Structure formats: structure tokens, C-alpha cells
Amino acid sequence: MLVKAETSRLRERRNVRELIRPIEELARGSQHLFTAHLELSGSLGERVTVPRFLFAGPGSGGASFLRLGIFGGLHGDEAASVLGVIAFIEQLHRDPELARGYELFIYPICNPTGYADDTRWSRNGVDLNRQFWRDSAEPEIVLLERQLVNLAFDGIVALHSDDTSAGLYGFVKGHALTRHVLEPALVRASTVLPRNFDKSIDNFQANEGIIDSGYPGVLSAPPAQHPRPLEIVFETPQLAPIDQQTEAHQLALEEILLRFRATISEAQSI
Ligand SMILES: [Zn+2]
């Protein structure tokens, strides 16, 4: 029997560049999709690249564009959150109408070293999703915090997988109407995987798969941003087949786009 260290050493490194290359190819011939990766030198002089794609939807007749940030792969071992975002970009490329009125800033792999190593943590041994707005010097956090400050998103969606959950669920933050975006996303994704209706999920009180608290330090809007954007964390059951999780993430993102505009205009008018 292999001990855990040997198992992980034998595990094939996942290749970030190969994963995003097809999306870069799509962007090359697209009027909507653009490649705009983020780069920074780490403390040891190593280059850290966080892949980023922009998707500019068709205009919405004079109404201002809504700016959404979509974040996958904060935990490197949650591959479905990465693959789901990639599938979503491919779907947008086939059907740009889905993004009418939106400016999407898409970060499919926020933790590239963790993804390459198939670990929750970055190669620095850090859980990146506990580091936000805590003066972290981790290069991925520095890059992403700058994005969150400079772009002041109207909405933030982060995707995860949870190996302790048998079903889909999510966290809502920011505006109280955020649950009106997450709810239909859970319904849509539950066409491929069951929803978690437990009263307690991940040690939080849950209401039909929706939790309105969360861990400190998770990816979120800058503390000084007002009004608060709609913030959603969407979770798939990590032990479910990867293809179903990937599809669930993709469907949830599509549904969020459908519901987000109506909800945010309602949120801003009250
Ligand atoms: Zn996670």
C-alpha cells in the first residue's frame, strides 16, 4: 500500500498552460473573448501567472454593462470548479447572447500551483481562500485583490467543490437579494446533481442549500466597496462524478447571468 506522500508524488501534474490553450485559441478569433492574464513576481523571484479572460457581451441598448467577476480553482484540488468555468467560456463563445449587457472578468484557475499539484493549498502551503483582505503577501492574493479593487464588480461568483457534502449548495453575501440569484442557479444545477437540504452544511446553518455566513478571509469584495455587490459561492459535491460537477458549475453560471440583471436593478432601487 502506498503512503499518502507517495501517492501524491505519483500523481501526474496537471498542466495549466495546456488547459487554457484552447480558450486562448478561441480568443484569437473572437470579437467578444480576450486573453488578459495577470502576472507578478513572487518573493523568490518566481513568476506567478493567474489566467484571466474577458468576455464582452453584446450591448444592451444603452443600459450600462454589468461587471461580473467569476473565479474558479481557488482550491487547486477542486478541478470541477476550473473545468466548469472553461466549459462556460466555451458556451459563451458559441452563444455570446448569453452575456448580453455583461462585462465578464473570468479567472478559471486562481490557484495555478495548487491546480498543478492537485492540492487545496498553493505551493507556498497557503489556503488562498482564507487570505483576502488580511494584508497577505501571497502573489495570487495581491493580484486578485487588485482586480477586486480596480474593477469594483457588481457581482462576484466563486466556484468550489466540497468533499463533505453530498449535494449542491452555496453561500450568499452582500445584498439580501443575492439569494434570488443563487436559488434558481441551484434549481438549474440540480438537473444534474442533487441539492443539499441539510440544516447544517460545512458547520454552518443552512436553509435549503443556502448559507448566509461564511469563513473570514474568503474571496470577496473589498471591505470599502459600497454599495455591496451580489456575492455568491457555489459548491458542488466533490465526490460526485467530475463531468456532472463540471456541468453543474456551467449551468449555475448560465443561470446566474440570466437572473443577475433583474435582481441587481431591483437591489439598487430599494
Ligand atoms: Zn474550495
Residues whose N, C-alpha, C, O or C-beta is under 5 A from the ligand:
A	BS01	ZN	H75 E78 H160 S161
